[in-house]
């Protein structure tokens, strides 16, 4: 079994992109598969399909299908969107390398009055890191703020949580448990820990819970 962007909490909680040799099921899979197979040089009648695996058992403890669907969506995006961006960055880098190889270098002299300063060329790894940080601090922040607002509006308490066999856990706040479960997954990526800290503070403030009391 081969994975990319693999996140592991414990044996019952893991996820990432799994590479499966099978038929393509929809347009989204088709795009991702074409990108991946083009970059890896795979040429086979049966393509290798990058597939999101969501083996997060903690999701089962969230109250209701809506909270679980939101959890599945955002955690899945953290694997799928980052992997897709990685493929696009690598594709662009290869394209630049092949095109520049056929062009003679041109020397450009910058005049003293020219205030334009060229931005440093970022490596693929640096570009992907910037993308992940922005994903957490902007896109996920906006999305989660809206989702938490919906959960708070729906209300509910301990009675909304599922009663799972063998579970001795006692939950009270649906919005708090949703946020904690999502953030514990995002926090597994060591490169975005600071962004997750800021996101946690913002969402806990929205819920009205202090961090140390969570």
Protein Blocks (a to p, Z undefined) as FASTA:
>chain_A
ZZehiacfblmbccdddddddddfbfklmmmmmmmmmmnopacfbdcddddddfbfklmm
pgcjklmmmmmmmmmmmmmmmmmmmmmmmmmmmmmmmmmmmpccddddddfklmbdcddd
ddfklmmmmmmmmmmmmmmmmmmmmmmmmmmmngpafklpccdehiabdcfblmlmmmmm
mmmmmmmpmklmmmmmmmmmmmmmmnopafklZZ
